[in-house]
Amino acid sequence: MRQSDIEEFYRKWIQQVSTLTFQDDSTYSFNKFIYLYIIYNALYCRATTCLKYHEITQNKNKERDYNDGRISKYQPIKISFDPDEKVQAVNNVIKFFDGEKKPYGENLINFLQKRNAVNIEAIKDFDHGFSIYSLRKYGLKTAKKNDLKLKEKLVSQCTKEQIEGVLELIYHVRCNLFHGEKTFNPRQENFLRPIVEILQSIVEELYARLNNPENHYYMDDSGYETYLKEWEKQLETVRK
């Protein structure tokens, strides 16, 4: 989507979020999560496009320098225009927040600790008698094993593991809800509530950074057109 399309999309869906009011039942956090994730999906796709445009620009600059004799070797970055959905929702969001800053994940986890410290602590213990990983997809044994690994990430002192754990948790909650594997009940409402608050903070900040020309990976509409042309070139190569 172009920048104006993203702005309109965000405005309409965030308005839907604002119409929700807390009720003492099991639907509020479910509904709010779904609305927010629809926005998040659009934003992390846009962030992924920004990352790919940055790689395209790097390739063009290196090719120019090679042709002008400023560098002796030129190995273009191999660009994947169709990344895995989970990669977009987790790794690419972290990378977009980081810019060129290292270590990986520090910017986003620091932001969340400032805005959502209580909720970050709340999600570290999700042993509520239900699984996060899909039982239908993974089976009971593997789902429990994956849940344990996810919990280990959330309580890890390693920045990389902790922030990946937060975003992976959000992603797998999305999979459960969107694929109809969870039902409305108070127990899951209590579990979802801190996740929803974290997701809202990420959505708002990601949108702000996507619109900030000073962001390392910012892309305007002319950059988006360049991205589309390069994507079309790759598609034509695949068709041949």
N, C-alpha and C positions, 0 to 999 in steps of 0.2 A: 504494500500500500504506500501511496505517496504521503508526504507529511500532513497535508490538509485532510486526507482520508483518515489517518491515524488520530488526528485531533478531533474530528467529528465522531469517530467510533468511540474514542475514550469518553468524550463528553456525554454521549447518549447512554453508555453503559454505566458510567459512574453515577449518573442521575438515577438509574434504576437501583443501584446500591443504596443511594440515599433515601429511597422510598421505603426501604425495609425498616421495620421497627421491632425491637426486641419483644418477644412473646415468651411466656413461660411454657413453651412446648418444644418439640424436637425439630422444628422446621427452620428456625431462624438462621442458624449457622450453616445448615445445608444450603439454603437458598443464597445466602451471602457468599459462601465459598464458590458456588457455581457462577454467580454473576462476576465475581472478581477473577475467577480463572479464565473466563471468556476474554476479559480484558488482558490478562497476563499472557494468554496464548498469542494474541495479536502483537503484544509488545515484545515478547521474546522472539517471535518471527522477524519483527522489524530489527531487533538488536542483532540477530543472526545475519540479516541482510547487510547491516552496517559493517559487521566484521568481515563479510565476504567482499564488500566494496573496498575496505581497507587493504585486503590482500590483493585485489585487482590493481589498486593504486600503487602498492609496493612493487608488483610485477612490472607495471608500466615504467615506473621510475628507474628500476634496476635495468630494464631493457634499454632505456634511453641512455643511461650511464655507460652501459656496455657498448652500445653503438657509437657513442661519442669518445670511447677510449678511456673513460674515467675509472672503469673497473675492468679487470682482465678475465673474470669469470662471471657467468650469469646462469643461475639455476632457478627457474621460476617456481613459486609456491604452487603446489598442487591444490586446487580449490575444489571443495565438494559443495555443489549447489543444492544437494538434497540430503542434508544431515539428518540423523536419527532424531526423533521427537524428544526423547529424553535428553539427548546431548544439547538440544536447543534450550530446553526448560531448565537445565542444571548448569552444565559447563559453559555454555555461551553467555548466559546471564552473568555468571561469575566473571568471565573474561571481560565482558562489556563494562562491568563496574570497575574492574581493575585498571583499565587502560594499559599502560606499560608498567604499572606498579607491581612489585613483587614484595612479599610472597603471595602466591595465588590465594585469592579469597579474602585477603585482609580488609580491603575496602568495604565489602558487603557485610562481613561479620561484625566489623566495628560499627557500621551504621545500625545494624539490627540490635547490637548490644546497647546502644544509646537510646534507641526508640522502643525496643521491645524486650528488655532484659528479663522482665518477669515472665513473659510468654515463652522466651527461649528456654528458661528453666523449666517451665511447665511441660513442654513437649518432650523433655528428656526421659520421662517415665511414662511410656504408653502401654504398660502391662495392664490392660483393662479387660482382659478375657476375650479379645478379638485380634485378628491379624491385620497387618498393614499390607503385606504382599498378598496378592490374589490367591486364594485357595484353589479356585477353579483353574487358574493358569499354572501354578507351581506345585500344587498338592500340599498336604498338611506339613509333611516333614521339611520340604524345601522352603516353604513359606515361613515356618518358624525359624529356620536357620537364617534366612534373609532378614527377618525381623530383628534377630539378635545382632547381626552385622550392622544394621541400620542404627540400632540403639547404641552400639559401640561407637559409631561415628558421632552421634549427637552428644555423647559425654566425653569425647576425645578432647585432649588439650591441643591437638594439632589443628591449626586454622583450616587447612585444606579439607580435612575429614569432617570437621564440624559443619562448615558451611555447605559442603556437599550433602551431608546428612539432612540439614534443614530443607534444602530444595528437593532432595529425593523424597523426603516425607511428604511434602506438598504435592509432588508429582504422583506418588502412589495413592494418596487420598483422592486426587483427581481421577485416577484410573478406576478406583473403587466406585466412586459416585457416578461417573459418566457411563460405566458399564453395568450399573444396576446391582452391584454386589453388597451394598450397605442399605439398611433400612432406617427409618426415622425412630430414634429412641433417645431418652434423656442421657444415657451413658455415653453415647457417641456425640451428643450435643456438647457435653462438657469437654470432651476430648478435642472437638473441632474448634471450639471458641478461641483458644490461643493461636491455633494454626491460621484461622481467619484473620486475626489481628496482624500476624506476621506477614501474611500474603498481602493485605491491604497496604502495609508500609512499603513492601517491595514494589508493588504496582505503582504507587504514587511516586516513589523515587525513580523508578525505571523510566516512567513517562517523562519526568522532569529532565532526566539526563538525555533522553532521546531528543528532547527539544532544545538542548543547550549547545549552541555552536562552539563553545569552548571545550566540550567533551572530546576526548581523544578519538573516539570512533563516530563522531557526528557525521551524518550524511544528509545533504539537502536533496531536492528533487532532481537536480541535474546528475548528482551521483547515483540516484536511484535509476535513472535512465541508462547510465553507463552499466550498472549492474545487470539490468534487463538484457542489454545487448550482449554482454558476455555470457549470460545464462543461455540465451538463444543460440550463440555460437556452439556452446557445449552440447546443447540438445541436437543441433544439426550434425555434430560429429558422431553422436550416439546413433542417430538415425541412419547414418551411412554405414 
